[in-house]
Amino acid sequence: QVQLVESGGGLVQAGGSLRLSCAASRSILSINSMGWYRQAPGKQRELVVAITNGGNTNYADSVKGRFTISRDNAKNTVYLQMNSLKPEDTAVYYCAAKFGHRGYDYWGQGTQVTVSS
């Protein structure tokens, strides 16, 4: 099991940047994959980006070139650097983790990101 705690959300103007953090309660090296999802009002939750413990990444097309995922194994933390933010990036962002190869099993509580135009 693992507990995930997100932080770093907030209100930012279009074109601005934010960095989200996801702190895990155990070594992230033991986690097969960690991801960032988001859910906007009235929309389904969608994958933003995922990173495997081998460092492979998978970005949604809508964020490629603007968002970057990284990990600090010593701090058991995964980051999401978000640049050139757009109003359509407004959503609750969730951190997720999985130990196997199926769906994500563990989720954080979410952090709100609001981008004003």
C-alpha positions in Angstrom: 0.0 0.0 0.0 1.0 3.6 -0.4 -0.5 7.0 0.6 -0.1 9.8 -1.8 -0.3 13.5 -1.0 -0.4 16.2 -3.6 0.5 19.8 -3.2 1.3 22.8 -5.3 -2.0 23.7 -6.9 -3.4 27.2 -7.1 -4.6 30.0 -9.2 -2.4 31.2 -12.1 -2.8 33.4 -15.1 -2.7 31.9 -18.6 0.9 31.5 -19.7 2.1 31.0 -16.2 3.6 28.0 -14.4 3.0 25.8 -11.5 4.8 22.8 -10.0 2.8 20.0 -8.4 4.3 17.6 -6.0 3.2 14.1 -5.1 4.8 12.7 -1.9 4.5 8.9 -1.4 4.6 7.2 1.9 7.0 4.5 0.7 9.9 4.2 -1.8 8.7 5.1 -5.2 11.3 2.7 -6.6 8.9 -0.1 -5.5 6.1 1.4 -7.5 5.7 0.2 -11.1 4.2 3.4 -12.4 3.1 6.8 -11.1 0.9 9.1 -13.0 -0.8 12.4 -12.9 -4.5 12.6 -13.9 -6.9 15.5 -14.0 -10.6 16.0 -14.0 -12.3 19.1 -15.1 -15.9 19.9 -14.2 -18.3 17.8 -16.1 -15.6 15.8 -17.8 -14.1 12.4 -17.2 -10.8 11.9 -15.5 -7.9 11.8 -18.0 -4.3 10.8 -17.9 -1.9 13.7 -18.1 1.4 11.9 -17.9 2.8 8.7 -16.4 6.3 7.6 -15.5 7.5 4.1 -14.8 10.1 3.1 -12.3 12.4 2.7 -15.3 11.9 6.3 -16.3 9.7 5.8 -19.3 7.1 8.5 -19.7 3.8 8.8 -21.5 2.3 12.3 -22.0 -1.1 13.3 -23.2 -0.9 15.1 -26.5 -2.5 18.2 -25.0 0.4 18.7 -22.6 3.4 17.6 -24.6 6.0 20.3 -24.7 4.4 22.2 -21.8 4.4 19.7 -18.9 7.3 17.7 -17.5 7.1 14.9 -15.0 10.1 14.1 -12.9 10.9 12.1 -9.8 13.2 12.4 -6.8 13.7 8.9 -5.5 15.5 10.1 -2.4 12.4 12.1 -1.4 9.8 9.6 -2.6 8.3 12.4 -4.6 7.1 12.9 -8.2 6.7 16.3 -9.6 4.7 17.8 -12.4 6.1 21.0 -13.9 3.4 22.8 -15.8 4.4 25.7 -18.1 2.5 27.8 -20.6 -0.7 27.0 -18.7 -4.0 27.5 -20.5 -7.5 27.9 -19.2 -8.3 24.5 -20.4 -5.8 23.0 -18.0 -8.1 24.0 -15.2 -8.9 20.9 -13.3 -8.4 18.9 -10.1 -5.1 17.1 -10.5 -4.6 13.7 -9.0 -1.5 11.6 -8.3 -1.8 7.9 -8.8 0.3 4.8 -8.3 0.2 1.2 -9.3 2.3 -1.8 -8.4 1.2 -4.1 -11.1 0.4 -3.7 -14.8 -3.3 -3.0 -14.6 -5.1 0.1 -13.5 -3.9 2.5 -10.9 -4.7 1.3 -7.4 -3.9 4.3 -5.2 -4.9 7.9 -5.5 -4.2 11.1 -3.8 -6.8 13.5 -2.6 -6.3 15.9 -5.5 -5.1 19.5 -5.8 -7.0 22.2 -7.7 -5.3 24.0 -10.5 -7.2 27.1 -11.9 -5.9 29.0 -14.9 -7.5 32.3 -15.6 -7.6 33.9 -19.0 
